[in-house]
Amino acid sequence: MINLLMEMLAARNQAMDRGQAVLEPELVGQFERRYDNIIKQGWKANPRRAGRAQRSRPGNLVRRLDEHRAEVLRFLHDFRVPFTNNEIERDLRMVKLHEKVSGGWRSEDGARAFLRVRSYLATARKQGQGMLEVLTRAFEGRPWKPAAAGP
């Protein structure tokens, strides 16, 4: 499955490099059939158990890959969707760390202010801006404004 997903990513990246907005339907169909075959092999190796018995880790992975097929393959159909959620997790890490260390926020206004600054800095980082420079400009009254989203 890992090899197939990496092959899908490479095909998507090549298509993006060529300026394509989507992959050829035949190629997507081939990838999806291979995905389905791997899921079938996974179920054979990790059969479903009757009742509420706990599944093995591989069995749980097969179940999730089967049940969430559309979400797993969304990057293949919509080039705006990243291959991994690492960027999103990185954005949330500081929020969870603050919550863990401080136990939360004293007020809803404080939480909003913290999240507003984190969001601003995450957007700046994603658009290649230095965080210190962006903050300095904001405190000097000439804030950096992100580029408009979308095509």
Backbone as CSV, one residue per row, in Angstrom:
resi,resn,N_x,N_y,N_z,CA_x,CA_y,CA_z,C_x,C_y,C_z
1,MET,0.838,-1.189,0.000,0.000,0.000,0.000,0.881,1.251,0.000
2,ILE,1.949,1.201,0.779,2.840,2.357,0.824,3.401,2.648,-0.563
3,ASN,3.848,1.597,-1.235,4.418,1.786,-2.578,3.378,2.359,-3.545
4,LEU,2.145,1.877,-3.460,1.093,2.388,-4.339,0.813,3.859,-4.046
5,LEU,0.691,4.209,-2.776,0.417,5.605,-2.431,1.548,6.526,-2.893
6,MET,2.784,6.055,-2.745,3.910,6.875,-3.204,3.911,7.004,-4.728
7,GLU,3.520,5.954,-5.414,3.410,6.006,-6.878,2.314,6.991,-7.296
8,MET,1.197,6.973,-6.570,0.110,7.913,-6.841,0.586,9.354,-6.652
9,LEU,1.311,9.582,-5.558,1.824,10.924,-5.279,2.770,11.381,-6.379
10,ALA,3.652,10.496,-6.822,4.600,10.856,-7.886,3.854,11.204,-9.170
11,ALA,2.824,10.426,-9.508,2.044,10.709,-10.722,1.324,12.049,-10.593
12,ARG,0.775,12.315,-9.413,0.094,13.597,-9.188,1.072,14.756,-9.297
13,ASN,2.250,14.608,-8.675,3.235,15.684,-8.717,3.727,15.948,-10.131
14,GLN,3.920,14.875,-10.906,4.326,15.048,-12.304,3.243,15.777,-13.095
15,ALA,1.996,15.411,-12.854,0.885,16.086,-13.545,0.835,17.561,-13.160
16,MET,1.055,17.855,-11.895,1.059,19.246,-11.440,2.206,20.017,-12.085
17,ASP,3.374,19.381,-12.190,4.527,20.024,-12.824,4.260,20.341,-14.294
18,ARG,3.435,19.506,-14.928,3.073,19.749,-16.331,1.936,20.753,-16.458
19,GLY,1.428,21.242,-15.330,0.357,22.234,-15.356,-1.036,21.644,-15.427
20,GLN,-1.145,20.338,-15.232,-2.455,19.698,-15.266,-3.196,19.958,-13.968
21,ALA,-4.527,20.034,-14.056,-5.361,20.225,-12.876,-5.888,18.894,-12.340
22,VAL,-5.875,17.857,-13.199,-6.350,16.532,-12.802,-5.517,15.466,-13.512
23,LEU,-5.570,14.264,-12.970,-4.933,13.117,-13.633,-5.893,12.549,-14.674
24,GLU,-5.333,11.836,-15.640,-6.148,11.197,-16.655,-7.063,10.184,-15.965
25,PRO,-8.352,10.152,-16.345,-9.298,9.225,-15.698,-8.863,7.762,-15.767
26,GLU,-8.222,7.352,-16.876,-7.776,5.963,-16.984,-6.735,5.638,-15.921
27,LEU,-5.809,6.566,-15.699,-4.762,6.360,-14.695,-5.362,6.305,-13.297
28,VAL,-6.298,7.206,-13.020,-6.960,7.199,-11.710,-7.681,5.870,-11.507
29,GLY,-8.359,5.390,-12.547,-9.056,4.111,-12.459,-8.111,2.959,-12.172
30,GLN,-6.950,2.960,-12.836,-5.951,1.913,-12.582,-5.476,1.953,-11.135
31,PHE,-5.195,3.167,-10.639,-4.750,3.311,-9.250,-5.826,2.808,-8.290
32,GLU,-7.076,3.167,-8.549,-8.155,2.766,-7.640,-8.371,1.256,-7.653
33,ARG,-8.244,0.615,-8.808,-8.370,-0.844,-8.866,-7.243,-1.515,-8.076
34,ARG,-6.031,-0.988,-8.206,-4.908,-1.540,-7.444,-5.118,-1.340,-5.942
35,TYR,-5.647,-0.181,-5.558,-5.964,0.105,-4.153,-6.957,-0.937,-3.637
36,ASP,-8.028,-1.165,-4.419,-9.035,-2.150,-4.021,-8.443,-3.545,-3.880
37,ASN,-7.553,-3.927,-4.788,-6.915,-5.252,-4.711,-6.074,-5.391,-3.447
38,ILE,-5.373,-4.342,-3.097,-4.548,-4.385,-1.879,-5.442,-4.491,-0.646
39,ILE,-6.557,-3.781,-0.645,-7.507,-3.873,0.474,-8.028,-5.310,0.584
40,LYS,-8.380,-5.931,-0.545,-8.854,-7.323,-0.535,-7.787,-8.249,0.035
41,GLN,-6.531,-8.042,-0.368,-5.430,-8.853,0.170,-5.293,-8.633,1.680
42,GLY,-5.482,-7.377,2.105,-5.408,-7.061,3.527,-6.497,-7.752,4.324
43,TRP,-7.717,-7.823,3.762,-8.800,-8.518,4.461,-8.538,-10.023,4.522
44,LYS,-7.945,-10.576,3.465,-7.630,-12.016,3.488,-6.600,-12.319,4.577
45,ALA,-5.619,-11.451,4.696,-4.569,-11.657,5.698,-5.048,-11.314,7.110
46,ASN,-6.079,-10.479,7.229,-6.603,-10.030,8.523,-8.126,-10.086,8.485
47,PRO,-8.707,-11.303,8.537,-10.163,-11.418,8.371,-10.931,-10.691,9.466
48,ARG,-12.132,-10.267,9.093,-13.015,-9.618,10.067,-13.425,-10.644,11.107
49,ARG,-13.480,-10.208,12.326,-13.890,-11.104,13.401,-15.341,-10.816,13.733
50,ALA,-16.065,-11.841,14.072,-17.464,-11.670,14.448,-17.548,-11.019,15.832
51,GLY,-18.616,-10.313,16.057,-18.836,-9.700,17.363,-17.978,-8.460,17.567
52,ARG,-17.789,-8.116,18.823,-17.070,-6.894,19.152,-15.629,-7.181,19.561
53,ALA,-15.126,-8.316,19.165,-13.740,-8.661,19.506,-12.800,-7.627,18.893
54,GLN,-11.789,-7.283,19.641,-10.839,-6.284,19.166,-10.038,-6.836,17.994
55,ARG,-9.870,-6.003,16.988,-9.083,-6.399,15.823,-7.603,-6.146,16.091
56,SER,-6.801,-6.801,15.281,-5.361,-6.572,15.365,-5.058,-5.186,14.783
57,ARG,-3.868,-4.681,15.041,-3.483,-3.388,14.468,-3.557,-3.401,12.945
58,PRO,-3.003,-4.427,12.274,-3.131,-4.458,10.813,-4.591,-4.529,10.370
59,GLY,-5.402,-5.270,11.105,-6.824,-5.365,10.773,-7.516,-4.021,10.892
60,ASN,-7.170,-3.272,11.933,-7.751,-1.936,12.101,-7.313,-1.005,10.978
61,LEU,-6.063,-1.131,10.548,-5.579,-0.297,9.448,-6.323,-0.625,8.154
62,VAL,-6.490,-1.907,7.869,-7.232,-2.307,6.662,-8.649,-1.754,6.721
63,ARG,-9.292,-1.873,7.889,-10.657,-1.366,8.041,-10.727,0.133,7.767
64,ARG,-9.779,0.883,8.335,-9.788,2.343,8.132,-9.513,2.698,6.675
65,LEU,-8.556,2.007,6.052,-8.256,2.285,4.639,-9.443,1.936,3.749
66,ASP,-10.194,0.924,4.135,-11.371,0.514,3.367,-12.522,1.491,3.589
67,GLU,-12.817,1.790,4.841,-13.956,2.666,5.167,-13.721,4.113,4.747
68,HIS,-12.480,4.562,4.769,-12.171,5.964,4.476,-11.437,6.121,3.148
69,ARG,-11.757,5.266,2.221,-11.113,5.242,0.908,-11.151,6.606,0.225
70,ALA,-12.315,7.254,0.235,-12.449,8.563,-0.431,-11.517,9.598,0.187
71,GLU,-11.404,9.587,1.509,-10.537,10.552,2.183,-9.062,10.248,1.922
72,VAL,-8.709,8.958,1.931,-7.310,8.571,1.697,-6.873,8.988,0.302
73,LEU,-7.754,8.834,-0.679,-7.401,9.108,-2.076,-7.780,10.516,-2.546
74,ARG,-8.248,11.351,-1.637,-8.681,12.690,-2.035,-7.558,13.479,-2.731
75,PHE,-6.308,13.313,-2.273,-5.179,14.025,-2.888,-5.029,13.676,-4.361
76,LEU,-5.503,12.506,-4.753,-5.393,12.040,-6.134,-6.428,12.712,-7.034
77,HIS,-7.564,13.060,-6.455,-8.675,13.647,-7.207,-8.703,15.168,-7.141
78,ASP,-8.183,15.723,-6.056,-8.210,17.178,-5.850,-6.787,17.622,-5.512
79,PHE,-6.126,18.251,-6.465,-4.724,18.624,-6.293,-4.519,19.690,-5.211
80,ARG,-5.573,20.321,-4.755,-5.433,21.318,-3.679,-5.228,20.651,-2.324
81,VAL,-5.558,19.368,-2.231,-5.459,18.636,-0.973,-4.048,18.094,-0.820
82,PRO,-3.381,18.390,0.302,-2.019,17.877,0.493,-2.025,16.364,0.709
83,PHE,-0.903,15.738,0.391,-0.759,14.293,0.533,-0.821,13.869,1.994
84,THR,-0.237,14.651,2.879,-0.247,14.328,4.306,-0.886,15.468,5.080
85,ASN,-1.186,15.220,6.332,-1.720,16.263,7.188,-0.634,16.826,8.109
86,ASN,0.633,16.605,7.779,1.726,17.079,8.629,1.672,18.584,8.844
87,GLU,1.347,19.328,7.790,1.295,20.783,7.908,0.207,21.205,8.895
88,ILE,-0.922,20.563,8.833,-2.027,20.870,9.744,-1.639,20.515,11.173
89,GLU,-1.033,19.344,11.347,-0.598,18.955,12.687,0.425,19.935,13.247
90,ARG,1.329,20.405,12.405,2.335,21.374,12.833,1.653,22.668,13.284
91,ASP,0.612,23.074,12.567,-0.104,24.294,12.938,-0.808,24.155,14.285
92,LEU,-1.289,22.956,14.591,-2.022,22.741,15.840,-1.116,22.451,17.038
93,ARG,0.133,22.081,16.762,1.039,21.656,17.833,1.177,22.718,18.930
94,MET,1.376,23.973,18.555,1.571,25.026,19.564,0.309,25.240,20.393
95,VAL,-0.846,25.113,19.778,-2.100,25.264,20.514,-2.206,24.173,21.570
96,LYS,-1.935,22.930,21.180,-2.018,21.826,22.125,-0.932,21.943,23.210
97,LEU,0.252,22.416,22.840,1.318,22.584,23.815,0.931,23.639,24.844
98,HIS,0.375,24.756,24.376,-0.049,25.813,25.302,-1.128,25.281,26.247
99,GLU,-2.055,24.529,25.690,-3.131,23.969,26.503,-2.562,23.006,27.545
100,LYS,-1.585,22.204,27.155,-0.970,21.230,28.062,-0.191,21.925,29.179
101,VAL,0.608,22.928,28.816,1.459,23.604,29.799,0.637,24.508,30.714
102,SER,-0.262,25.273,30.128,-1.014,26.263,30.900,-2.359,25.758,31.387
103,GLY,-2.780,24.637,30.858,-4.078,24.124,31.264,-5.221,24.802,30.528
104,GLY,-4.909,25.592,29.538,-5.965,26.273,28.778,-5.774,27.786,28.818
105,TRP,-6.846,28.506,28.635,-6.818,29.963,28.646,-7.731,30.463,29.757
106,ARG,-7.446,31.652,30.241,-8.256,32.201,31.320,-9.577,32.758,30.817
107,SER,-9.585,33.165,29.547,-10.828,33.711,28.996,-10.951,33.323,27.526
108,GLU,-12.153,33.418,27.023,-12.378,33.137,25.620,-11.695,34.192,24.755
109,ASP,-11.665,35.433,25.221,-10.975,36.493,24.474,-9.484,36.212,24.365
110,GLY,-8.877,35.709,25.451,-7.465,35.361,25.424,-7.184,34.237,24.437
111,ALA,-8.059,33.245,24.415,-7.900,32.133,23.471,-8.020,32.643,22.036
112,ARG,-8.986,33.511,21.786,-9.159,34.065,20.432,-7.922,34.845,19.990
113,ALA,-7.380,35.650,20.886,-6.196,36.445,20.547,-5.008,35.530,20.243
114,PHE,-4.798,34.523,21.077,-3.707,33.573,20.852,-3.860,32.887,19.497
115,LEU,-5.049,32.403,19.211,-5.298,31.689,17.961,-5.185,32.616,16.751
116,ARG,-5.584,33.859,16.906,-5.465,34.815,15.801,-3.989,35.042,15.443
117,VAL,-3.156,35.212,16.460,-1.724,35.419,16.217,-1.105,34.164,15.612
118,ARG,-1.446,32.971,16.142,-0.909,31.713,15.602,-1.316,31.539,14.143
119,SER,-2.545,31.837,13.817,-3.033,31.703,12.443,-2.286,32.655,11.517
120,TYR,-2.088,33.881,11.958,-1.371,34.891,11.172,0.064,34.442,10.897
121,LEU,0.724,33.926,11.947,2.106,33.472,11.790,2.202,32.227,10.912
122,ALA,1.245,31.316,11.034,1.262,30.107,10.199,1.079,30.479,8.732
123,THR,0.193,31.415,8.453,-0.022,31.858,7.077,1.230,32.539,6.536
124,ALA,1.848,33.366,7.348,3.074,34.048,6.925,4.169,33.033,6.596
125,ARG,4.336,32.030,7.453,5.353,31.002,7.233,5.094,30.252,5.936
126,LYS,3.829,29.903,5.693,3.478,29.169,4.474,3.714,29.991,3.216
127,GLN,3.688,31.304,3.358,3.904,32.173,2.201,5.326,32.729,2.165
128,GLY,6.229,32.104,2.927,7.648,32.424,2.833,8.082,33.682,3.577
129,GLN,7.292,34.159,4.492,7.638,35.356,5.249,8.315,34.970,6.559
130,GLY,9.226,35.819,7.023,9.870,35.603,8.315,8.925,36.026,9.425
131,MET,8.782,35.185,10.430,7.816,35.470,11.492,8.190,36.705,12.297
132,LEU,9.481,36.870,12.585,9.897,38.044,13.349,9.620,39.320,12.561
133,GLU,9.917,39.294,11.265,9.672,40.469,10.421,8.180,40.796,10.365
134,VAL,7.356,39.780,10.241,5.909,39.976,10.165,5.387,40.575,11.470
135,LEU,5.854,40.042,12.598,5.420,40.582,13.887,5.905,42.018,14.085
136,THR,7.159,42.277,13.702,7.702,43.630,13.832,6.864,44.622,13.027
137,ARG,6.573,44.267,11.794,5.753,45.142,10.938,4.378,45.374,11.544
138,ALA,3.788,44.329,12.122,2.462,44.465,12.729,2.503,45.441,13.900
139,PHE,3.537,45.346,14.743,3.641,46.239,15.900,3.994,47.665,15.489
140,GLU,4.590,47.828,14.307,4.901,49.170,13.802,3.716,49.794,13.067
141,GLY,2.615,49.057,12.989,1.410,49.600,12.370,1.349,49.426,10.846
142,ARG,2.225,48.615,10.295,2.186,48.343,8.844,2.214,46.829,8.631
143,PRO,1.091,46.174,8.974,1.068,44.722,8.953,1.207,44.121,7.554
144,TRP,1.838,42.975,7.506,1.934,42.202,6.277,0.574,41.603,6.001
145,LYS,0.174,41.611,4.726,-1.109,41.010,4.350,-0.855,39.846,3.420
146,PRO,-1.472,38.696,3.716,-1.247,37.509,2.879,-1.814,37.688,1.484
147,ALA,-1.245,36.932,0.563,-1.748,36.929,-0.818,-3.135,36.306,-0.815
148,ALA,-3.958,36.732,-1.751,-5.306,36.208,-1.863,-5.255,34.721,-2.195
149,ALA,-6.174,33.966,-1.619,-6.242,32.515,-1.882,-7.005,32.236,-3.164
150,GLY,-6.748,31.082,-3.726,-7.502,30.624,-4.896,-6.915,31.057,-6.204
151,PRO,-7.515,30.527,-7.291,-6.987,30.837,-8.627,-7.353,32.234,-9.095
